[in-house]
Amino acid sequence: MKKLIVIILAIIVLPNHSFADVVFRNKATLQVSIDTKEAEVVRTAFDIFRKDYRSVFSGDVTEDRKGQVLIGTIGLNSQAEKAMDNESIRELKTHNEGFVIQVINNKLYI
């Protein structure tokens, strides 16, 4: 019986502690770090995201180097690139058009 209780507790507790956490909150301002050197297509995607965030969450999106969401392109030495693991960067370099979404230390990297 004790083993069953331990297993049930592990099933409930471990998933909550083993995943990073990024939460978009209603009417909250979201800070995003995106370099001014990003390509026009990246800026356009960011503008679409900003409009969608405003529509869905009724909050504002501001640009801030210490943002919760970091957007970057491989080769531009962005904060997002610096935080990515080497395997993800190698994989990205094999594709002309690709992206990775990772949560690292409660920040969303794209």
C-alpha positions as CSV (number, residue, x, y, z in Angstrom):
1,M,0.0,0.0,0.0
2,K,2.8,2.4,0.8
3,K,4.4,1.8,-2.6
4,L,1.1,2.6,-4.3
5,I,0.9,5.9,-2.4
6,V,4.5,6.8,-3.3
7,I,3.9,6.0,-7.0
8,I,0.7,8.1,-7.1
9,L,2.5,11.0,-5.4
10,A,5.4,10.7,-7.9
11,I,2.9,10.8,-10.8
12,I,1.3,13.9,-9.5
13,V,4.4,15.8,-8.3
14,L,7.1,15.0,-10.8
15,P,5.5,16.4,-14.0
16,N,4.9,19.7,-12.2
17,H,8.6,19.9,-11.2
18,S,10.3,18.4,-14.2
19,F,9.1,21.0,-16.8
20,A,10.1,24.6,-17.2
21,D,7.3,27.1,-16.9
22,V,6.4,30.0,-19.2
23,V,2.9,31.4,-18.6
24,F,1.1,34.0,-20.7
25,R,-1.3,35.8,-18.4
26,N,-4.4,37.8,-19.3
27,K,-3.8,41.6,-19.3
28,A,-0.1,41.2,-18.5
29,T,2.7,42.9,-20.4
30,L,5.0,40.4,-22.1
31,Q,8.6,41.4,-22.5
32,V,10.4,40.1,-25.6
33,S,14.1,40.3,-26.4
34,I,14.6,40.6,-30.2
35,D,17.7,42.1,-31.8
36,T,17.3,45.1,-34.1
37,K,19.5,43.3,-36.7
38,E,16.9,40.5,-37.2
39,A,15.7,39.9,-40.8
40,E,12.5,41.5,-42.0
41,V,10.7,38.1,-42.0
42,V,11.6,37.6,-38.3
43,R,10.3,41.1,-37.5
44,T,7.1,40.4,-39.5
45,A,6.5,37.2,-37.6
46,F,7.1,39.1,-34.3
47,D,4.6,41.8,-35.3
48,I,2.0,39.1,-36.0
49,F,2.7,37.5,-32.7
50,R,2.4,40.9,-31.0
51,K,-1.0,41.5,-32.6
52,D,-2.2,38.0,-31.7
53,Y,-1.0,38.3,-28.1
54,R,-2.9,41.6,-27.7
55,S,-6.0,40.1,-29.2
56,V,-6.0,36.9,-27.1
57,F,-4.5,38.2,-23.8
58,S,-5.5,41.9,-23.9
59,G,-1.9,42.7,-22.9
60,D,0.9,44.6,-24.4
61,V,4.2,43.2,-25.8
62,T,7.3,45.3,-25.2
63,E,10.9,44.9,-26.4
64,D,13.3,44.5,-23.5
65,R,16.8,42.8,-23.4
66,K,15.7,41.0,-20.2
67,G,12.5,39.6,-21.7
68,Q,10.7,36.4,-20.8
69,V,10.7,35.5,-24.5
70,L,13.9,35.7,-26.5
71,I,13.9,35.6,-30.3
72,G,17.1,35.2,-32.3
73,T,18.6,34.0,-35.5
74,I,21.6,31.7,-35.7
75,G,24.7,33.6,-36.7
76,L,23.7,37.0,-35.3
77,N,25.0,36.2,-31.8
78,S,21.6,36.8,-30.2
79,Q,20.8,36.0,-26.6
80,A,18.6,33.2,-27.8
81,E,21.5,31.6,-29.7
82,K,23.8,31.9,-26.7
83,A,21.3,30.0,-24.5
84,M,20.6,27.2,-27.0
85,D,22.4,23.9,-26.7
86,N,25.0,22.9,-29.4
87,E,22.9,20.1,-30.7
88,S,19.9,22.4,-31.4
89,I,22.2,24.9,-33.2
90,R,23.8,22.1,-35.3
91,E,20.3,20.9,-36.3
92,L,19.1,24.4,-37.2
93,K,22.2,25.0,-39.4
94,T,21.1,22.0,-41.5
95,H,17.9,23.8,-42.5
96,N,17.5,27.0,-44.5
97,E,14.2,27.8,-42.9
98,G,13.7,26.3,-39.4
99,F,13.2,27.2,-35.8
100,V,13.4,25.7,-32.4
101,I,11.2,26.5,-29.4
102,Q,12.8,25.7,-26.0
103,V,12.0,26.7,-22.5
104,I,15.3,27.2,-20.5
105,N,15.3,28.5,-16.9
106,N,11.7,29.7,-17.3
107,K,12.3,31.7,-20.4
108,L,11.0,30.9,-23.9
109,Y,13.7,30.8,-26.6
110,I,12.7,30.9,-30.3
